[in-house]
Amino acid sequence: METTRQNKIARLLQKELGDLFLQQTKAMHGTLISVTVVRISPDMSVARVYLSVFPSEKAEDIIKAINANARTVRYELGKRVRYQLRIIPELKFFRDDSLDYADKIDELLKGG
């Protein structure tokens, strides 16, 4: 059960990271990264960020690259939320494949 504070911080991080990735992917034509869910630990020190990547074939490489540059992403995030948060949580990025899963179920239901 997440507290109200955890939910507020998670929403703030989701919005700001979404904006950050939108700016970064403008240079990469044909690639879209969206932040689907942010889960923050009870002590507010770690944020698990779930990303949806389009096209999904590039997802693993992009998630690896983002995790390799997590410190830079955290720094950029820190500049954006420095007046709302005292401590910026450590960021861990994961692939959110729920859309791929839904597509697969849809194909199975159609008989394909």
Jmol script that loads the backbone (N, CA, C; Angstrom):
load data "model"
ATOM      1  N   MET A   1       0.847  -1.188   0.000  1.00  0.00           N
ATOM      2  CA  MET A   1       0.000   0.000   0.000  1.00  0.00           C
ATOM      3  C   MET A   1       0.886   1.242   0.000  1.00  0.00           C
ATOM      4  N   GLU A   2       0.738   2.056  -1.018  1.00  0.00           N
ATOM      5  CA  GLU A   2       1.555   3.257  -1.113  1.00  0.00           C
ATOM      6  C   GLU A   2       0.869   4.417  -0.379  1.00  0.00           C
ATOM      7  N   THR A   3       1.683   5.265   0.215  1.00  0.00           N
ATOM      8  CA  THR A   3       1.151   6.422   0.921  1.00  0.00           C
ATOM      9  C   THR A   3       0.818   7.524  -0.084  1.00  0.00           C
ATOM     10  N   THR A   4       0.103   8.532   0.401  1.00  0.00           N
ATOM     11  CA  THR A   4      -0.246   9.674  -0.445  1.00  0.00           C
ATOM     12  C   THR A   4       1.012  10.378  -0.933  1.00  0.00           C
ATOM     13  N   ARG A   5       1.995  10.500  -0.065  1.00  0.00           N
ATOM     14  CA  ARG A   5       3.245  11.167  -0.446  1.00  0.00           C
ATOM     15  C   ARG A   5       3.961  10.379  -1.545  1.00  0.00           C
ATOM     16  N   GLN A   6       4.010   9.062  -1.412  1.00  0.00           N
ATOM     17  CA  GLN A   6       4.632   8.228  -2.445  1.00  0.00           C
ATOM     18  C   GLN A   6       3.926   8.421  -3.777  1.00  0.00           C
ATOM     19  N   ASN A   7       2.599   8.455  -3.747  1.00  0.00           N
ATOM     20  CA  ASN A   7       1.831   8.640  -4.978  1.00  0.00           C
ATOM     21  C   ASN A   7       2.102   9.994  -5.621  1.00  0.00           C
ATOM     22  N   LYS A   8       2.180  11.037  -4.796  1.00  0.00           N
ATOM     23  CA  LYS A   8       2.447  12.383  -5.326  1.00  0.00           C
ATOM     24  C   LYS A   8       3.832  12.447  -5.972  1.00  0.00           C
ATOM     25  N   ILE A   9       4.826  11.881  -5.296  1.00  0.00           N
ATOM     26  CA  ILE A   9       6.183  11.898  -5.832  1.00  0.00           C
ATOM     27  C   ILE A   9       6.260  11.052  -7.095  1.00  0.00           C
ATOM     28  N   ALA A  10       5.590   9.904  -7.099  1.00  0.00           N
ATOM     29  CA  ALA A  10       5.589   9.042  -8.280  1.00  0.00           C
ATOM     30  C   ALA A  10       4.969   9.759  -9.474  1.00  0.00           C
ATOM     31  N   ARG A  11       3.864  10.464  -9.263  1.00  0.00           N
ATOM     32  CA  ARG A  11       3.227  11.207 -10.360  1.00  0.00           C
ATOM     33  C   ARG A  11       4.135  12.320 -10.864  1.00  0.00           C
ATOM     34  N   LEU A  12       4.788  13.032  -9.943  1.00  0.00           N
ATOM     35  CA  LEU A  12       5.708  14.097 -10.323  1.00  0.00           C
ATOM     36  C   LEU A  12       6.858  13.542 -11.165  1.00  0.00           C
ATOM     37  N   LEU A  13       7.450  12.438 -10.702  1.00  0.00           N
ATOM     38  CA  LEU A  13       8.554  11.829 -11.436  1.00  0.00           C
ATOM     39  C   LEU A  13       8.093  11.320 -12.799  1.00  0.00           C
ATOM     40  N   GLN A  14       6.907  10.741 -12.859  1.00  0.00           N
ATOM     41  CA  GLN A  14       6.386  10.219 -14.126  1.00  0.00           C
ATOM     42  C   GLN A  14       6.222  11.358 -15.139  1.00  0.00           C
ATOM     43  N   LYS A  15       5.667  12.464 -14.704  1.00  0.00           N
ATOM     44  CA  LYS A  15       5.461  13.612 -15.596  1.00  0.00           C
ATOM     45  C   LYS A  15       6.793  14.179 -16.084  1.00  0.00           C
ATOM     46  N   GLU A  16       7.705  14.413 -15.146  1.00  0.00           N
ATOM     47  CA  GLU A  16       8.976  15.040 -15.510  1.00  0.00           C
ATOM     48  C   GLU A  16       9.841  14.115 -16.369  1.00  0.00           C
ATOM     49  N   LEU A  17       9.889  12.826 -16.038  1.00  0.00           N
ATOM     50  CA  LEU A  17      10.658  11.881 -16.856  1.00  0.00           C
ATOM     51  C   LEU A  17      10.042  11.745 -18.244  1.00  0.00           C
ATOM     52  N   GLY A  18       8.712  11.772 -18.321  1.00  0.00           N
ATOM     53  CA  GLY A  18       8.044  11.724 -19.617  1.00  0.00           C
ATOM     54  C   GLY A  18       8.442  12.900 -20.488  1.00  0.00           C
ATOM     55  N   ASP A  19       8.455  14.101 -19.904  1.00  0.00           N
ATOM     56  CA  ASP A  19       8.886  15.296 -20.642  1.00  0.00           C
ATOM     57  C   ASP A  19      10.349  15.180 -21.065  1.00  0.00           C
ATOM     58  N   LEU A  20      11.175  14.683 -20.161  1.00  0.00           N
ATOM     59  CA  LEU A  20      12.605  14.532 -20.437  1.00  0.00           C
ATOM     60  C   LEU A  20      12.841  13.578 -21.610  1.00  0.00           C
ATOM     61  N   PHE A  21      12.175  12.416 -21.586  1.00  0.00           N
ATOM     62  CA  PHE A  21      12.344  11.443 -22.667  1.00  0.00           C
ATOM     63  C   PHE A  21      11.748  11.950 -23.976  1.00  0.00           C
ATOM     64  N   LEU A  22      10.687  12.738 -23.895  1.00  0.00           N
ATOM     65  CA  LEU A  22      10.091  13.308 -25.104  1.00  0.00           C
ATOM     66  C   LEU A  22      11.091  14.230 -25.796  1.00  0.00           C
ATOM     67  N   GLN A  23      11.780  15.061 -25.007  1.00  0.00           N
ATOM     68  CA  GLN A  23      12.800  15.946 -25.572  1.00  0.00           C
ATOM     69  C   GLN A  23      13.953  15.148 -26.171  1.00  0.00           C
ATOM     70  N   GLN A  24      14.388  14.098 -25.486  1.00  0.00           N
ATOM     71  CA  GLN A  24      15.526  13.309 -25.945  1.00  0.00           C
ATOM     72  C   GLN A  24      15.205  12.529 -27.217  1.00  0.00           C
ATOM     73  N   THR A  25      13.968  12.052 -27.357  1.00  0.00           N
ATOM     74  CA  THR A  25      13.637  11.217 -28.511  1.00  0.00           C
ATOM     75  C   THR A  25      13.238  12.018 -29.734  1.00  0.00           C
ATOM     76  N   LYS A  26      13.110  13.335 -29.620  1.00  0.00           N
ATOM     77  CA  LYS A  26      12.816  14.138 -30.808  1.00  0.00           C
ATOM     78  C   LYS A  26      13.916  13.982 -31.843  1.00  0.00           C
ATOM     79  N   ALA A  27      15.149  13.795 -31.382  1.00  0.00           N
ATOM     80  CA  ALA A  27      16.280  13.623 -32.303  1.00  0.00           C
ATOM     81  C   ALA A  27      16.286  12.230 -32.930  1.00  0.00           C
ATOM     82  N   MET A  28      15.693  11.245 -32.246  1.00  0.00           N
ATOM     83  CA  MET A  28      15.658   9.869 -32.748  1.00  0.00           C
ATOM     84  C   MET A  28      14.325   9.643 -33.460  1.00  0.00           C
ATOM     85  N   HIS A  29      14.270   9.954 -34.740  1.00  0.00           N
ATOM     86  CA  HIS A  29      13.017   9.848 -35.490  1.00  0.00           C
ATOM     87  C   HIS A  29      12.522   8.410 -35.511  1.00  0.00           C
ATOM     88  N   GLY A  30      11.222   8.232 -35.296  1.00  0.00           N
ATOM     89  CA  GLY A  30      10.624   6.907 -35.336  1.00  0.00           C
ATOM     90  C   GLY A  30      10.701   6.150 -34.026  1.00  0.00           C
ATOM     91  N   THR A  31      11.177   6.799 -32.970  1.00  0.00           N
ATOM     92  CA  THR A  31      11.260   6.150 -31.662  1.00  0.00           C
ATOM     93  C   THR A  31      10.448   6.958 -30.654  1.00  0.00           C
ATOM     94  N   LEU A  32       9.687   6.251 -29.845  1.00  0.00           N
ATOM     95  CA  LEU A  32       8.871   6.893 -28.840  1.00  0.00           C
ATOM     96  C   LEU A  32       9.056   6.169 -27.514  1.00  0.00           C
ATOM     97  N   ILE A  33       9.370   6.922 -26.469  1.00  0.00           N
ATOM     98  CA  ILE A  33       9.523   6.352 -25.129  1.00  0.00           C
ATOM     99  C   ILE A  33       8.511   7.042 -24.226  1.00  0.00           C
ATOM    100  N   SER A  34       7.676   6.241 -23.565  1.00  0.00           N
ATOM    101  CA  SER A  34       6.737   6.833 -22.616  1.00  0.00           C
ATOM    102  C   SER A  34       6.894   6.154 -21.260  1.00  0.00           C
ATOM    103  N   VAL A  35       6.708   6.944 -20.226  1.00  0.00           N
ATOM    104  CA  VAL A  35       6.809   6.445 -18.858  1.00  0.00           C
ATOM    105  C   VAL A  35       5.415   5.983 -18.452  1.00  0.00           C
ATOM    106  N   THR A  36       5.251   4.673 -18.259  1.00  0.00           N
ATOM    107  CA  THR A  36       3.921   4.149 -17.953  1.00  0.00           C
ATOM    108  C   THR A  36       3.640   4.130 -16.453  1.00  0.00           C
ATOM    109  N   VAL A  37       4.606   3.707 -15.651  1.00  0.00           N
ATOM    110  CA  VAL A  37       4.391   3.612 -14.198  1.00  0.00           C
ATOM    111  C   VAL A  37       5.684   3.975 -13.481  1.00  0.00           C
ATOM    112  N   VAL A  38       5.549   4.651 -12.356  1.00  0.00           N
ATOM    113  CA  VAL A  38       6.688   4.893 -11.461  1.00  0.00           C
ATOM    114  C   VAL A  38       6.282   4.372 -10.086  1.00  0.00           C
ATOM    115  N   ARG A  39       7.093   3.485  -9.527  1.00  0.00           N
ATOM    116  CA  ARG A  39       6.854   2.962  -8.184  1.00  0.00           C
ATOM    117  C   ARG A  39       8.024   3.413  -7.312  1.00  0.00           C
ATOM    118  N   ILE A  40       7.697   4.016  -6.195  1.00  0.00           N
ATOM    119  CA  ILE A  40       8.748   4.558  -5.323  1.00  0.00           C
ATOM    120  C   ILE A  40       8.775   3.772  -4.019  1.00  0.00           C
ATOM    121  N   SER A  41       9.980   3.522  -3.523  1.00  0.00           N
ATOM    122  CA  SER A  41      10.133   2.744  -2.292  1.00  0.00           C
ATOM    123  C   SER A  41       9.610   3.552  -1.096  1.00  0.00           C
ATOM    124  N   PRO A  42       9.232   2.860  -0.013  1.00  0.00           N
ATOM    125  CA  PRO A  42       8.684   3.563   1.159  1.00  0.00           C
ATOM    126  C   PRO A  42       9.617   4.629   1.741  1.00  0.00           C
ATOM    127  N   ASP A  43      10.937   4.419   1.636  1.00  0.00           N
ATOM    128  CA  ASP A  43      11.862   5.423   2.170  1.00  0.00           C
ATOM    129  C   ASP A  43      12.222   6.489   1.137  1.00  0.00           C
ATOM    130  N   MET A  44      11.582   6.464  -0.031  1.00  0.00           N
ATOM    131  CA  MET A  44      11.743   7.457  -1.105  1.00  0.00           C
ATOM    132  C   MET A  44      13.148   7.474  -1.707  1.00  0.00           C
ATOM    133  N   SER A  45      13.909   6.396  -1.550  1.00  0.00           N
ATOM    134  CA  SER A  45      15.290   6.405  -2.036  1.00  0.00           C
ATOM    135  C   SER A  45      15.451   5.770  -3.410  1.00  0.00           C
ATOM    136  N   VAL A  46      14.503   4.910  -3.807  1.00  0.00           N
ATOM    137  CA  VAL A  46      14.608   4.219  -5.098  1.00  0.00           C
ATOM    138  C   VAL A  46      13.287   4.334  -5.845  1.00  0.00           C
ATOM    139  N   ALA A  47      13.385   4.694  -7.111  1.00  0.00           N
ATOM    140  CA  ALA A  47      12.195   4.740  -7.963  1.00  0.00           C
ATOM    141  C   ALA A  47      12.368   3.732  -9.085  1.00  0.00           C
ATOM    142  N   ARG A  48      11.393   2.845  -9.220  1.00  0.00           N
ATOM    143  CA  ARG A  48      11.375   1.879 -10.327  1.00  0.00           C
ATOM    144  C   ARG A  48      10.515   2.492 -11.418  1.00  0.00           C
ATOM    145  N   VAL A  49      11.137   2.754 -12.566  1.00  0.00           N
ATOM    146  CA  VAL A  49      10.454   3.435 -13.661  1.00  0.00           C
ATOM    147  C   VAL A  49      10.217   2.432 -14.785  1.00  0.00           C
ATOM    148  N   TYR A  50       8.960   2.274 -15.169  1.00  0.00           N
ATOM    149  CA  TYR A  50       8.605   1.347 -16.240  1.00  0.00           C
ATOM    150  C   TYR A  50       8.368   2.139 -17.522  1.00  0.00           C
ATOM    151  N   LEU A  51       9.087   1.745 -18.573  1.00  0.00           N
ATOM    152  CA  LEU A  51       9.038   2.467 -19.841  1.00  0.00           C
ATOM    153  C   LEU A  51       8.407   1.613 -20.925  1.00  0.00           C
ATOM    154  N   SER A  52       7.602   2.247 -21.738  1.00  0.00           N
ATOM    155  CA  SER A  52       7.057   1.610 -22.928  1.00  0.00           C
ATOM    156  C   SER A  52       7.797   2.217 -24.114  1.00  0.00           C
ATOM    157  N   VAL A  53       8.386   1.360 -24.950  1.00  0.00           N
ATOM    158  CA  VAL A  53       9.204   1.824 -26.066  1.00  0.00           C
ATOM    159  C   VAL A  53       8.563   1.387 -27.381  1.00  0.00           C
ATOM    160  N   PHE A  54       8.461   2.331 -28.312  1.00  0.00           N
ATOM    161  CA  PHE A  54       7.972   2.014 -29.650  1.00  0.00           C
ATOM    162  C   PHE A  54       9.043   2.423 -30.647  1.00  0.00           C
ATOM    163  N   PRO A  55       9.449   1.605 -31.571  1.00  0.00           N
ATOM    164  CA  PRO A  55       9.023   0.228 -31.802  1.00  0.00           C
ATOM    165  C   PRO A  55       9.627  -0.716 -30.759  1.00  0.00           C
ATOM    166  N   SER A  56       8.893  -1.765 -30.416  1.00  0.00           N
ATOM    167  CA  SER A  56       9.283  -2.642 -29.313  1.00  0.00           C
ATOM    168  C   SER A  56      10.536  -3.466 -29.625  1.00  0.00           C
ATOM    169  N   GLU A  57      10.941  -3.554 -30.904  1.00  0.00           N
ATOM    170  CA  GLU A  57      12.172  -4.292 -31.238  1.00  0.00           C
ATOM    171  C   GLU A  57      13.403  -3.601 -30.644  1.00  0.00           C
ATOM    172  N   LYS A  58      13.329  -2.289 -30.482  1.00  0.00           N
ATOM    173  CA  LYS A  58      14.465  -1.525 -29.955  1.00  0.00           C
ATOM    174  C   LYS A  58      14.458  -1.448 -28.431  1.00  0.00           C
ATOM    175  N   ALA A  59      13.415  -1.964 -27.805  1.00  0.00           N
ATOM    176  CA  ALA A  59      13.191  -1.728 -26.376  1.00  0.00           C
ATOM    177  C   ALA A  59      14.361  -2.161 -25.498  1.00  0.00           C
ATOM    178  N   GLU A  60      14.862  -3.391 -25.686  1.00  0.00           N
ATOM    179  CA  GLU A  60      15.933  -3.893 -24.819  1.00  0.00           C
ATOM    180  C   GLU A  60      17.179  -3.009 -24.907  1.00  0.00           C
ATOM    181  N   ASP A  61      17.565  -2.638 -26.132  1.00  0.00           N
ATOM    182  CA  ASP A  61      18.759  -1.796 -26.308  1.00  0.00           C
ATOM    183  C   ASP A  61      18.565  -0.427 -25.676  1.00  0.00           C
ATOM    184  N   ILE A  62      17.385   0.143 -25.855  1.00  0.00           N
ATOM    185  CA  ILE A  62      17.125   1.484 -25.317  1.00  0.00           C
ATOM    186  C   ILE A  62      17.107   1.452 -23.791  1.00  0.00           C
ATOM    187  N   ILE A  63      16.475   0.433 -23.202  1.00  0.00           N
ATOM    188  CA  ILE A  63      16.427   0.327 -21.733  1.00  0.00           C
ATOM    189  C   ILE A  63      17.842   0.157 -21.176  1.00  0.00           C
ATOM    190  N   LYS A  64      18.664  -0.675 -21.842  1.00  0.00           N
ATOM    191  CA  LYS A  64      20.061  -0.848 -21.404  1.00  0.00           C
ATOM    192  C   LYS A  64      20.810   0.474 -21.453  1.00  0.00           C
ATOM    193  N   ALA A  65      20.624   1.232 -22.540  1.00  0.00           N
ATOM    194  CA  ALA A  65      21.306   2.524 -22.682  1.00  0.00           C
ATOM    195  C   ALA A  65      20.852   3.505 -21.609  1.00  0.00           C
ATOM    196  N   ILE A  66      19.555   3.516 -21.328  1.00  0.00           N
ATOM    197  CA  ILE A  66      19.036   4.429 -20.301  1.00  0.00           C
ATOM    198  C   ILE A  66      19.570   4.034 -18.927  1.00  0.00           C
ATOM    199  N   ASN A  67      19.595   2.733 -18.622  1.00  0.00           N
ATOM    200  CA  ASN A  67      20.139   2.288 -17.332  1.00  0.00           C
ATOM    201  C   ASN A  67      21.624   2.619 -17.214  1.00  0.00           C
ATOM    202  N   ALA A  68      22.352   2.529 -18.332  1.00  0.00           N
ATOM    203  CA  ALA A  68      23.781   2.869 -18.311  1.00  0.00           C
ATOM    204  C   ALA A  68      23.975   4.360 -18.036  1.00  0.00           C
ATOM    205  N   ASN A  69      23.011   5.170 -18.448  1.00  0.00           N
ATOM    206  CA  ASN A  69      23.096   6.620 -18.243  1.00  0.00           C
ATOM    207  C   ASN A  69      22.145   7.105 -17.149  1.00  0.00           C
ATOM    208  N   ALA A  70      21.806   6.231 -16.212  1.00  0.00           N
ATOM    209  CA  ALA A  70      20.835   6.570 -15.167  1.00  0.00           C
ATOM    210  C   ALA A  70      21.290   7.753 -14.321  1.00  0.00           C
ATOM    211  N   ARG A  71      22.596   7.881 -14.108  1.00  0.00           N
ATOM    212  CA  ARG A  71      23.090   9.010 -13.302  1.00  0.00           C
ATOM    213  C   ARG A  71      22.836  10.343 -13.994  1.00  0.00           C
ATOM    214  N   THR A  72      23.027  10.364 -15.318  1.00  0.00           N
ATOM    215  CA  THR A  72      22.775  11.584 -16.088  1.00  0.00           C
ATOM    216  C   THR A  72      21.291  11.915 -16.079  1.00  0.00           C
ATOM    217  N   VAL A  73      20.445  10.896 -16.238  1.00  0.00           N
ATOM    218  CA  VAL A  73      18.995  11.101 -16.217  1.00  0.00           C
ATOM    219  C   VAL A  73      18.574  11.625 -14.847  1.00  0.00           C
ATOM    220  N   ARG A  74      19.148  11.062 -13.791  1.00  0.00           N
ATOM    221  CA  ARG A  74      18.825  11.501 -12.427  1.00  0.00           C
ATOM    222  C   ARG A  74      19.248  12.960 -12.215  1.00  0.00           C
ATOM    223  N   TYR A  75      20.400  13.336 -12.765  1.00  0.00           N
ATOM    224  CA  TYR A  75      20.883  14.708 -12.660  1.00  0.00           C
ATOM    225  C   TYR A  75      19.922  15.667 -13.371  1.00  0.00           C
ATOM    226  N   GLU A  76      19.533  15.309 -14.602  1.00  0.00           N
ATOM    227  CA  GLU A  76      18.596  16.149 -15.365  1.00  0.00           C
ATOM    228  C   GLU A  76      17.254  16.260 -14.639  1.00  0.00           C
ATOM    229  N   LEU A  77      16.792  15.141 -14.079  1.00  0.00           N
ATOM    230  CA  LEU A  77      15.550  15.140 -13.318  1.00  0.00           C
ATOM    231  C   LEU A  77      15.685  16.039 -12.089  1.00  0.00           C
ATOM    232  N   GLY A  78      16.834  15.952 -11.437  1.00  0.00           N
ATOM    233  CA  GLY A  78      17.097  16.769 -10.259  1.00  0.00           C
ATOM    234  C   GLY A  78      17.021  18.256 -10.541  1.00  0.00           C
ATOM    235  N   LYS A  79      17.498  18.665 -11.723  1.00  0.00           N
ATOM    236  CA  LYS A  79      17.422  20.076 -12.093  1.00  0.00           C
ATOM    237  C   LYS A  79      15.975  20.522 -12.270  1.00  0.00           C
ATOM    238  N   ARG A  80      15.111  19.594 -12.706  1.00  0.00           N
ATOM    239  CA  ARG A  80      13.702  19.927 -12.946  1.00  0.00           C
ATOM    240  C   ARG A  80      12.883  19.969 -11.660  1.00  0.00           C
ATOM    241  N   VAL A  81      13.182  19.096 -10.704  1.00  0.00           N
ATOM    242  CA  VAL A  81      12.340  18.983  -9.496  1.00  0.00           C
ATOM    243  C   VAL A  81      13.050  19.451  -8.237  1.00  0.00           C
ATOM    244  N   ARG A  82      14.099  20.219  -8.384  1.00  0.00           N
ATOM    245  CA  ARG A  82      14.888  20.594  -7.206  1.00  0.00           C
ATOM    246  C   ARG A  82      14.113  21.404  -6.180  1.00  0.00           C
ATOM    247  N   TYR A  83      13.039  22.082  -6.601  1.00  0.00           N
ATOM    248  CA  TYR A  83      12.264  22.862  -5.637  1.00  0.00           C
ATOM    249  C   TYR A  83      11.141  22.051  -5.001  1.00  0.00           C
ATOM    250  N   GLN A  84      10.827  20.888  -5.588  1.00  0.00           N
ATOM    251  CA  GLN A  84       9.769  20.055  -5.014  1.00  0.00           C
ATOM    252  C   GLN A  84      10.321  18.935  -4.130  1.00  0.00           C
ATOM    253  N   LEU A  85      11.510  18.423  -4.461  1.00  0.00           N
ATOM    254  CA  LEU A  85      12.086  17.301  -3.713  1.00  0.00           C
ATOM    255  C   LEU A  85      13.457  17.670  -3.170  1.00  0.00           C
ATOM    256  N   ARG A  86      13.697  17.253  -1.947  1.00  0.00           N
ATOM    257  CA  ARG A  86      15.012  17.496  -1.356  1.00  0.00           C
ATOM    258  C   ARG A  86      16.014  16.471  -1.853  1.00  0.00           C
ATOM    259  N   ILE A  87      15.603  15.215  -1.876  1.00  0.00           N
ATOM    260  CA  ILE A  87      16.481  14.126  -2.304  1.00  0.00           C
ATOM    261  C   ILE A  87      15.871  13.472  -3.541  1.00  0.00           C
ATOM    262  N   ILE A  88      16.670  13.383  -4.597  1.00  0.00           N
ATOM    263  CA  ILE A  88      16.197  12.744  -5.827  1.00  0.00           C
ATOM    264  C   ILE A  88      16.457  11.249  -5.684  1.00  0.00           C
ATOM    265  N   PRO A  89      15.432  10.421  -5.861  1.00  0.00           N
ATOM    266  CA  PRO A  89      15.628   8.969  -5.692  1.00  0.00           C
ATOM    267  C   PRO A  89      16.527   8.379  -6.775  1.00  0.00           C
ATOM    268  N   GLU A  90      17.159   7.269  -6.436  1.00  0.00           N
ATOM    269  CA  GLU A  90      17.934   6.512  -7.416  1.00  0.00           C
ATOM    270  C   GLU A  90      16.939   5.933  -8.416  1.00  0.00           C
ATOM    271  N   LEU A  91      17.279   5.994  -9.699  1.00  0.00           N
ATOM    272  CA  LEU A  91      16.354   5.551 -10.740  1.00  0.00           C
ATOM    273  C   LEU A  91      16.771   4.193 -11.299  1.00  0.00           C
ATOM    274  N   LYS A  92      15.805   3.299 -11.412  1.00  0.00           N
ATOM    275  CA  LYS A  92      16.022   1.999 -12.049  1.00  0.00           C
ATOM    276  C   LYS A  92      14.955   1.848 -13.118  1.00  0.00           C
ATOM    277  N   PHE A  93      15.389   1.555 -14.339  1.00  0.00           N
ATOM    278  CA  PHE A  93      14.465   1.514 -15.467  1.00  0.00           C
ATOM    279  C   PHE A  93      14.183   0.080 -15.888  1.00  0.00           C
ATOM    280  N   PHE A  94      12.916  -0.182 -16.186  1.00  0.00           N
ATOM    281  CA  PHE A  94      12.465  -1.500 -16.610  1.00  0.00           C
ATOM    282  C   PHE A  94      11.548  -1.348 -17.812  1.00  0.00           C
ATOM    283  N   ARG A  95      11.463  -2.415 -18.589  1.00  0.00           N
ATOM    284  CA  ARG A  95      10.585  -2.412 -19.757  1.00  0.00           C
ATOM    285  C   ARG A  95       9.169  -2.765 -19.317  1.00  0.00           C
ATOM    286  N   ASP A  96       8.213  -1.964 -19.760  1.00  0.00           N
ATOM    287  CA  ASP A  96       6.808  -2.269 -19.525  1.00  0.00           C
ATOM    288  C   ASP A  96       6.274  -2.896 -20.805  1.00  0.00           C
ATOM    289  N   ASP A  97       6.087  -4.201 -20.776  1.00  0.00           N
ATOM    290  CA  ASP A  97       5.647  -4.889 -21.990  1.00  0.00           C
ATOM    291  C   ASP A  97       4.157  -5.219 -21.946  1.00  0.00           C
ATOM    292  N   SER A  98       3.392  -4.482 -21.165  1.00  0.00           N
ATOM    293  CA  SER A  98       1.958  -4.759 -21.064  1.00  0.00           C
ATOM    294  C   SER A  98       1.239  -4.520 -22.390  1.00  0.00           C
ATOM    295  N   LEU A  99       1.707  -3.547 -23.196  1.00  0.00           N
ATOM    296  CA  LEU A  99       1.080  -3.312 -24.500  1.00  0.00           C
ATOM    297  C   LEU A  99       1.370  -4.468 -25.452  1.00  0.00           C
ATOM    298  N   ASP A 100       2.594  -4.974 -25.432  1.00  0.00           N
ATOM    299  CA  ASP A 100       2.930  -6.135 -26.260  1.00  0.00           C
ATOM    300  C   ASP A 100       2.087  -7.334 -25.849  1.00  0.00           C
ATOM    301  N   TYR A 101       1.918  -7.496 -24.552  1.00  0.00           N
ATOM    302  CA  TYR A 101       1.118  -8.597 -24.016  1.00  0.00           C
ATOM    303  C   TYR A 101      -0.335  -8.462 -24.482  1.00  0.00           C
ATOM    304  N   ALA A 102      -0.872  -7.252 -24.421  1.00  0.00           N
ATOM    305  CA  ALA A 102      -2.251  -7.010 -24.850  1.00  0.00           C
ATOM    306  C   ALA A 102      -2.407  -7.296 -26.347  1.00  0.00           C
ATOM    307  N   ASP A 103      -1.416  -6.901 -27.150  1.00  0.00           N
ATOM    308  CA  ASP A 103      -1.455  -7.185 -28.589  1.00  0.00           C
ATOM    309  C   ASP A 103      -1.462  -8.681 -28.850  1.00  0.00           C
ATOM    310  N   LYS A 104      -0.639  -9.402 -28.092  1.00  0.00           N
ATOM    311  CA  LYS A 104      -0.561 -10.860 -28.255  1.00  0.00           C
ATOM    312  C   LYS A 104      -1.906 -11.520 -27.928  1.00  0.00           C
ATOM    313  N   ILE A 105      -2.524 -11.080 -26.838  1.00  0.00           N
ATOM    314  CA  ILE A 105      -3.830 -11.606 -26.440  1.00  0.00           C
ATOM    315  C   ILE A 105      -4.867 -11.277 -27.523  1.00  0.00           C
ATOM    316  N   ASP A 106      -4.798 -10.057 -28.042  1.00  0.00           N
ATOM    317  CA  ASP A 106      -5.719  -9.634 -29.095  1.00  0.00           C
ATOM    318  C   ASP A 106      -5.584 -10.507 -30.335  1.00  0.00           C
ATOM    319  N   GLU A 107      -4.329 -10.806 -30.729  1.00  0.00           N
ATOM    320  CA  GLU A 107      -4.087 -11.666 -31.887  1.00  0.00           C
ATOM    321  C   GLU A 107      -4.635 -13.067 -31.650  1.00  0.00           C
ATOM    322  N   LEU A 108      -4.431 -13.582 -30.437  1.00  0.00           N
ATOM    323  CA  LEU A 108      -4.934 -14.916 -30.114  1.00  0.00           C
ATOM    324  C   LEU A 108      -6.462 -14.968 -30.158  1.00  0.00           C
ATOM    325  N   LEU A 109      -7.094 -13.899 -29.688  1.00  0.00           N
ATOM    326  CA  LEU A 109      -8.552 -13.852 -29.699  1.00  0.00           C
ATOM    327  C   LEU A 109      -9.109 -13.760 -31.121  1.00  0.00           C
ATOM    328  N   LYS A 110      -8.356 -13.102 -32.005  1.00  0.00           N
ATOM    329  CA  LYS A 110      -8.786 -12.983 -33.395  1.00  0.00           C
ATOM    330  C   LYS A 110      -8.558 -14.275 -34.178  1.00  0.00           C
ATOM    331  N   GLY A 111      -7.813 -15.169 -33.575  1.00  0.00           N
ATOM    332  CA  GLY A 111      -7.539 -16.443 -34.244  1.00  0.00           C
ATOM    333  C   GLY A 111      -6.312 -16.386 -35.127  1.00  0.00           C
ATOM    334  N   GLY A 112      -5.431 -15.413 -34.855  1.00  0.00           N
ATOM    335  CA  GLY A 112      -4.238 -15.252 -35.689  1.00  0.00           C
ATOM    336  C   GLY A 112      -3.070 -15.741 -34.982  1.00  0.00           C
TER     337      GLY A 112
END
end "model"
wireframe off; spacefill off
backbone 0.3
color backbone group
